[in-house]
Amino acid sequence: MSPFIQSAPKAVYIHIPFCTNKCHYCDFNSYVLKGQPVADYLDALEREMALTVAAVPPGRIETVFVGGGTPTVLLPDQMERFLTMVARHFPLDDPNLEFTMEANPGTTDEDKLAVMKAGGVNRISFGVQSFDNGLLHKIGRIHNTDDVYRSLENARKLGFDNLSIDLMFGLPGQTTEHMRQSLDAALKLELRHYSLYSLKVEENTLFHTLYQKGQLPLPSEEEEVEMFLMIRERLQQAGYEQYEISNFAKPGYESRHNTTYWRNESYYGLGAGAHGYVSRQRHVNVKGIADYIAAAQGGLPIMEKETVSEAEAMEDFMMVGLRLLRGVRRDDFARQFGGAAWMKYSARS
């Protein structure tokens, strides 16, 4: 039997597509919460969970990642229902389980955090983006720095110690000094993990419209490089390892779920617009809320599916693996494809 017969995924991605508002740079599959059929969406999501595990029963689940959107816009009772659903369909008894939920500052009061803690969440990733209130307003964020500090204080009070924040650089009107000040504020929090992302102007966003009109004052490429080099130096000086292009962590606190993607390993993908990689097949779910709910009534709400050949999987493995500081290793390659495949691929490359 070829080693390229995937076992059941050990990672689960679940998409909650609701947000309080749409940020100016965002092209994610997300929708403003007001007026959305949240209860119907959760019904559909549970149907997808049930059908998914019936088709490919899970073994040991090592990581769960709930992304969006902003999952923490769910009300406490909705959050409790959602987390109960996850535990009903996936075994979450691994003592080393990493259960991450994305959050926006200002959407995590103590009641909601208590529900999350009771439901098994043990890692929170906050979308902070900047500690400059002026920049936050320019990019369409509705929180401010006070919300950031209050949210992190609430999380720590409720017992969450594995916390991460996202910061962005290359923003309109941002300078290296602006970025340095935000990074200094972030490092004073002494978190386990930081993600630093450069702005990419995506189609179907307000920023893309402004860019096309010449109304988006972006830093030069040289300034953006200067920001990145400063970020890397400051984080390394503070004891954080850059284990992936955009991610820095204290030893032992790397995102194990995201590392699943960078090692090209299989994972369940659930929810509107979610991507999954199971049994050598990649799939993308139906994106729209109403369309997703309707599709889940009749079966798995998959929009597209393709079988991945061994050759394609090897190329994917090399491409995503090179994002990691550790790079690609022969042992990891052999685990997926066999030792002989390494020699064959090396010769072909």
N, C-alpha and C positions, 0 to 999 in steps of 0.2 A: 504493500500500500504506500502510495506517495505521501511524504510528510505534509504535502500541501492539501490536506483534508482538514479543514478547520474544526476544532472542537467548539463546544458551545461558548459563546462570549462570556468573559468575566467582568465586562464593563457595560454599564447602562447609561445612555444619554436620554434625557426627557426634556421636551421643549414646552415651556409655558409662554405663549406668544403675546401676552398682554403687557402694556406699559402705561404709565401715567401720561406720557406724551412722547412724541417722536423727535429724537435729537436731530440736529441739522446734518450730521455726518452719517446717520445710521441707515444701512440698507439691509439689516437683518429682517427676518420674517417676523415682524412684530406689529401690533395694532393697539391703538389707544383704547384703554379699558372701558371707558364710559359706553354703556349700552350693549356691551358684548355678552353673549350667552355663556357665562362662565360655567354654570352648572351643566349645561348641555355639553360643553367642551370636556369637562371632567368625565362625564358619562362616556363620551366617545373615546377618550384616552384609556379608560378602563377596559372598554371592549377591545381596543388595540392591544393592550397588555395581555389580556386573556388569550386572544388569537395568536399573538406572537409566541408566548411560552408554550402553547399547545403545539405549534409548528416546530419550534426548536426549544425544548425544555432547558432551562438554565441549570448550570452546575453551581459551582461556588462563585458568588458575585464578590469581586474585590473592590470595585469602585462604582459609584453612582454620581452623575453630574446632572443637575437640574439647571438649565439655561433658558435664555429667552431673547427678547422680552425681558421682563423683570418678574421672576417668580414670586418675589416677596410682595407684589401688589395683591396677592390672594389674601382674603380676610382670614382671621385665625380659624374659623370653622371650615372654610374651604381648604386651608392649608392642612388641617388635621385630616380631612377626608382624603386629600391627595396623598399624603404620606402613608395613610392606612392602606390605600390602594397599592402603592409601591411595595410595601411589606407583604401584602397578600399574594402578590404574583412573583416576587423575586426573593430568594433566600438572602437575608441580610444579617446572618449570624456569624460571619467571619469577624473574629476579634480585631483584625487590622483593617476593617472596612473603612474606606475613604468615601464619605458622603458629602459632596459639595453642593451648595446652592448659591447661585448668583443673587446679588441684592443691590439695590440702589440706596444710598444714604437717605434717611428719612422715611423708609418703608419698613423698618424693623423695630417696632416697639417691643416692650418686654413681654407682653402677652403672646405676640406672634413668635418671638424667639423661644419662649418656653414651649410652644407647640412644636417648633422645629427641633428643639433639643430632645423632646420626648419622642419625636418621630424618627430619630436616628441621625439627623444631620449633625456632622461634626467638623465641617469646614465651610466657611463663608467667604465668598469672593465679592468684594464691594467695588462697584463701578464709580470710582472717585474722579478720575480723569485729570483733575487739577486742584491745587490748593489756592488758586487765584480766582476770587469770586467774579472778577471782570471777565476772565476767559470762560468760566463756567456759563455765564450768561450768553456770551458770544456763540458758544457751540450748542446752545439750546438745552442745557441741563437745568433742572428746576430745583436742585439742591444747592446749598452753600456749605462753606467749611464748618459752620456750627453743626449742621446736620451730620457731617462726617464724624466729628468728634463724639457727638451724642450717640450715633449708631454704633460706633466701635466700643464706647463705654458700656452701652446696653449689652452688646454681645459678650464682652468680657464678664460683666456682672452675672450673666446667665450661664457662664462656664465655658464659653467658646474661646479656645486659645489658638486654634489653627486658623488664622485669619490672613487674607490676602487682599490687596487693592490693585486696581488697574490705574495707571496714569498714561496720559497721551502726550506726545511731543510732535513738533511740526505743525502746531495749530495756528490759525490766522492771527497775526499780530504777536505771536509768541517769540520771545528772545531766549537765548541761552541762559541769561540771568533769571528770567521768569521760571524756566525749567529747573534751574538750580534751587531756587527758593521753594518750589513745590516739592522737589526731591528731599530737601533738607527737612521740611515739615513732615513728609512721609516717613523718613528714617527715624525721626524722634519718636514715632509710635512703636518702634521696635517690633514690627510684625514678622511673621515667619516667611512671608512670600510677597514678592512684588512683580507685577507684569507691566512692562513699558512698551507701548505700541505707538508707532508713527502713524500720523493721519494719512489715510488713503481716500482720495476723493472718488466716491463711487457714484455710478449712474443712479438716477431715481432718488436723489437726495437734494435737499435745499442747497447744500454746499456745491453740488455739481452744477446746479442752475446758476449760482453766483459765479462759479469758476468760468463757465461758458461765457458769461457777460463781462469777465475781467474784473469782477467785484470781490474777489476772495484774496486778500493780501497774505499769501503764504510766505513763510521763510524760504530763503534760497536753499538749494541742495547742499551748499557748503555749510550753511548755518544748521541744517538738520543733522548733517554728519557730526558737526561740533557738539550738538546736543547729545547725540548718541554716545560719542566717546566720553563725554563728561558723565553721563548716566552710568556707563559701564565702570568707569574709574571710581566714582563715588560709592557705588554699591559694593564693589569688590573690596574697597577700603573698609567698608562697614561689616565685612564678613559674609557677604552673600555671593553664592556661586552662580554664574551665568550658565545654567545647565541647558538652555535652549535660547534661540536668537532673542526672544522678547521676554524671557522669564528668568528670575533670580530668586534663589531660596537659601535659607539656612540649611545646613546639612540635614538630610532626612525629611525635609518638608517640601520637596519637589512635588508638583502635581502628578500623582500617579495616574489619574484618569487621562489627562492630556498626553502623557507619555505613551498611553495605549495607541493613540493616533500616530505619534511620531515613530512608533515601532511597527506601524502597519498591522496591528493586531485587530481581531474582530471585536465588534461591539453592537449591542442592540441600540437602535435609534427610534424613539417613539415621540409622537406629537406632530402637530402641523408643521410641515416643511422640514422635519428632521431627516438626517442622513443616517443610514445604518450600514453595517458590513458584516453579514452573517452567511455562513455556509458558502463562502466564495462568491457571494452576490452582494453588490452594492445597490442600495435603493434610496430613493428620495420620496418622502411622503407628499401628499396633496398639501398645498400651502394655505389657501384661504380658510378662515375659520368655518364659515358655513359649508364650504365644499368638503373640508375635512370631516366635519360632523356627519354630513350626508354619506360620504364614502365609508365611514366606519360602520354605518348601519348595515352595509352589505358585505363586509369582509375587511381585509387589511387595507388601510387607506393609502396604498402605494401609488405614486404618480409615475415613477420610472424605476426600472430594475435592469441591471446588466450583470451577466456572469463574468467574473474576472479570470482571465487565463493565468497560468503559472508565470508566463513571461511578463505579463502586465504587472502581476503582483510583485515580482522581483524588482521591476523598475520603480514601482511605487515605494517599495521597501527602501531602496537606495535614496530616492528623492526626499522622502520625509525624514529618513534617518539622519541625513546630513544637516538637519536643523539642530540636532543635539550636539552639545559639546563633546560627548563621548563618541560621536560619529556612528558609523555602522561597524559591527563586529562580526567576525566569521561565525562565532558560536550562535549569535542571535539569528543570523541568516540560515545556518544549518538547522536550527530548531524548527524553522518554518518550511524549509525547502529541501533539507538534506545536505550532507557534506559534499556529495558528488556534484550537486547543483552549484555550489560555490565555485568549484573549479571550472565548471562549464560556463557559468556566468562571467567569471573573471576573464576567461579566454575570449568570450564573445565581446566583452566590453573593450 
